Amino acid sequence: MQKRYWNNLTQYKFALFYLDAHFSRCVNIERFIKILLSLCSSASVASWAIWKEIGFVWAIIIAASQVISVINEFLPYKKRISEIAELKSRLTPIYFEAEKDWLPISSGELSEEEVNERYYKYMKAWTDTYYKFFVDDSLPKKTSCVNYAEREKNKYFELIFKEDRYEH
C-alpha cells in the first residue's frame, strides 16, 4: 500500500507541474495575441498617413486585425488561464496534506487500513476537485508540458525525498 500511496503522491505532483506548464503556455499565447492585435492596430493608424500610396497594405492590416480580434473571442486561452489558476489553488492544499501524511506512512507508523483510508481520502478529494473544471474544454496533451512536468517532478522528489527508498 505504501508503494501505491507513493505513486499517487508523485502523480499529484506531476499534475501540478503539468498545470504550471499549461498555464505558462496559455499566458504566452494570450500575450502574443494581444501584442499582435496592438501592433496591427498601431500599424493601421500609421499606414493611414500613406493610405493613398499603398492602400492595399492598410486594408490587409485592418482585415487581419479584425479577423484575429473575432477569432480571439473563441480561443480557449483566456478561460484556461483562469480555470488553471483556480484549479491549482484548490489542488495544491490537497497535495500538501497528502505529502505531509507520507512521513508516518513511509516510516510504518500507520496500519495498512489507515494508509488505505488516507489514500482514498486524497484520491476522492483530488478527483472531486479536478472534475469541476474544464467541463466545456479540456487541456490538450502537449509533449512539452509533459516533459516539463516530468522533469520538475523528478527534481522536486530528488531534492525533498532523496533518501527515500521509493524514488522514481
KOLTILO-600040 format. One record per residue (C-alpha): residue number from 1; residue in one letter; x, y, z. Coordinates in steps of 0.05 Angstrom, whole numbers. Layout:
BEGIN
{NUM, "a", {X, Y, Z}}
...
END
This chain:
BEGIN
{1, "m", {0, 0, 0}}
{2, "q", {59, 47, 13}}
{3, "k", {82, 40, -59}}
{4, "r", {13, 56, -86}}
{5, "y", {8, 116, -40}}
{6, "w", {77, 140, -63}}
{7, "n", {57, 131, -136}}
{8, "n", {-5, 172, -126}}
{9, "l", {34, 226, -89}}
{10, "t", {84, 232, -147}}
{11, "q", {27, 233, -197}}
{12, "y", {-7, 290, -159}}
{13, "k", {58, 330, -162}}
{14, "f", {66, 315, -235}}
{15, "a", {-5, 341, -247}}
{16, "l", {10, 406, -211}}
{17, "f", {73, 417, -253}}
{18, "y", {33, 399, -315}}
{19, "l", {-18, 453, -297}}
{20, "d", {40, 502, -287}}
{21, "a", {67, 486, -356}}
{22, "h", {-2, 495, -389}}
{23, "f", {-14, 559, -350}}
{24, "s", {51, 589, -376}}
{25, "r", {36, 566, -446}}
{26, "c", {-34, 597, -445}}
{27, "v", {-8, 662, -416}}
{28, "n", {45, 666, -470}}
{29, "i", {-5, 653, -526}}
{30, "e", {-54, 703, -498}}
{31, "r", {1, 755, -491}}
{32, "f", {24, 742, -562}}
{33, "i", {-47, 752, -589}}
{34, "k", {-55, 818, -551}}
{35, "i", {13, 843, -575}}
{36, "l", {-4, 823, -647}}
{37, "l", {-71, 859, -643}}
{38, "s", {-38, 921, -614}}
{39, "l", {15, 921, -669}}
{40, "c", {-38, 912, -723}}
{41, "s", {-78, 970, -694}}
{42, "s", {-16, 1015, -689}}
{43, "a", {6, 996, -758}}
{44, "s", {-62, 1011, -787}}
{45, "v", {-61, 1080, -755}}
{46, "a", {10, 1093, -780}}
{47, "s", {-7, 1069, -850}}
{48, "w", {-67, 1116, -854}}
{49, "a", {-17, 1172, -869}}
{50, "i", {7, 1135, -931}}
{51, "w", {-62, 1108, -948}}
{52, "k", {-63, 1140, -1017}}
{53, "e", {3, 1109, -1037}}
{54, "i", {-4, 1037, -1012}}
{55, "g", {-77, 1030, -991}}
{56, "f", {-76, 954, -1001}}
{57, "v", {-26, 946, -943}}
{58, "w", {-71, 986, -897}}
{59, "a", {-131, 945, -918}}
{60, "i", {-94, 879, -906}}
{61, "i", {-72, 902, -836}}
{62, "i", {-142, 924, -817}}
{63, "a", {-173, 859, -843}}
{64, "a", {-121, 816, -807}}
{65, "s", {-132, 855, -743}}
{66, "q", {-207, 846, -747}}
{67, "v", {-202, 771, -762}}
{68, "i", {-154, 760, -704}}
{69, "s", {-199, 800, -659}}
{70, "v", {-260, 758, -677}}
{71, "i", {-224, 692, -673}}
{72, "n", {-193, 711, -606}}
{73, "e", {-262, 712, -574}}
{74, "f", {-269, 638, -590}}
{75, "l", {-200, 615, -569}}
{76, "p", {-197, 579, -501}}
{77, "y", {-134, 612, -473}}
{78, "k", {-167, 667, -430}}
{79, "k", {-214, 617, -398}}
{80, "r", {-160, 565, -389}}
{81, "i", {-116, 615, -353}}
{82, "s", {-170, 629, -301}}
{83, "e", {-190, 556, -294}}
{84, "i", {-119, 531, -287}}
{85, "a", {-104, 583, -234}}
{86, "e", {-167, 565, -194}}
{87, "l", {-157, 490, -202}}
{88, "k", {-84, 494, -180}}
{89, "s", {-103, 536, -119}}
{90, "r", {-152, 481, -98}}
{91, "l", {-108, 421, -114}}
{92, "t", {-44, 447, -81}}
{93, "p", {-70, 442, -9}}
{94, "i", {-94, 371, -23}}
{95, "y", {-25, 354, -48}}
{96, "f", {9, 384, 14}}
{97, "e", {-36, 345, 61}}
{98, "a", {-20, 281, 24}}
{99, "e", {54, 297, 26}}
{100, "k", {50, 312, 100}}
{101, "d", {19, 243, 112}}
{102, "w", {76, 210, 74}}
{103, "l", {125, 212, 132}}
{104, "p", {84, 169, 180}}
{105, "i", {65, 124, 122}}
{106, "s", {137, 114, 98}}
{107, "s", {162, 101, 169}}
{108, "g", {109, 48, 180}}
{109, "e", {73, 85, 236}}
{110, "l", {5, 74, 204}}
{111, "s", {-31, 9, 193}}
{112, "e", {-49, -15, 123}}
{113, "e", {-121, 5, 137}}
{114, "e", {-100, 76, 158}}
{115, "v", {-57, 83, 96}}
{116, "n", {-114, 57, 53}}
{117, "e", {-162, 107, 84}}
{118, "r", {-115, 165, 70}}
{119, "y", {-101, 141, 0}}
{120, "y", {-175, 141, -18}}
{121, "k", {-189, 205, 20}}
{122, "y", {-139, 243, -22}}
{123, "m", {-158, 208, -86}}
{124, "k", {-231, 228, -75}}
{125, "a", {-214, 300, -57}}
{126, "w", {-168, 305, -118}}
{127, "t", {-216, 277, -169}}
{128, "d", {-277, 313, -140}}
{129, "t", {-238, 378, -147}}
{130, "y", {-206, 364, -214}}
{131, "y", {-271, 345, -250}}
{132, "k", {-305, 411, -231}}
{133, "f", {-260, 445, -282}}
{134, "f", {-254, 441, -357}}
{135, "v", {-326, 418, -365}}
{136, "d", {-332, 453, -432}}
{137, "d", {-260, 445, -452}}
{138, "s", {-200, 402, -437}}
{139, "l", {-126, 412, -433}}
{140, "p", {-93, 384, -495}}
{141, "k", {-37, 336, -483}}
{142, "k", {26, 374, -501}}
{143, "t", {92, 337, -503}}
{144, "s", {130, 398, -480}}
{145, "c", {84, 405, -419}}
{146, "v", {91, 331, -403}}
{147, "n", {166, 334, -408}}
{148, "y", {169, 397, -364}}
{149, "a", {123, 365, -311}}
{150, "e", {163, 300, -310}}
{151, "r", {229, 337, -304}}
{152, "e", {205, 384, -249}}
{153, "k", {171, 328, -211}}
{154, "n", {235, 287, -212}}
{155, "k", {276, 347, -189}}
{156, "y", {227, 361, -133}}
{157, "f", {227, 289, -106}}
{158, "e", {303, 282, -113}}
{159, "l", {311, 345, -72}}
{160, "i", {258, 333, -19}}
{161, "f", {259, 256, -13}}
{162, "k", {328, 238, -39}}
{163, "e", {339, 187, 16}}
{164, "d", {270, 155, 5}}
{165, "r", {271, 84, -19}}
{166, "y", {212, 98, -66}}
{167, "e", {249, 146, -112}}
{168, "h", {221, 149, -181}}
END
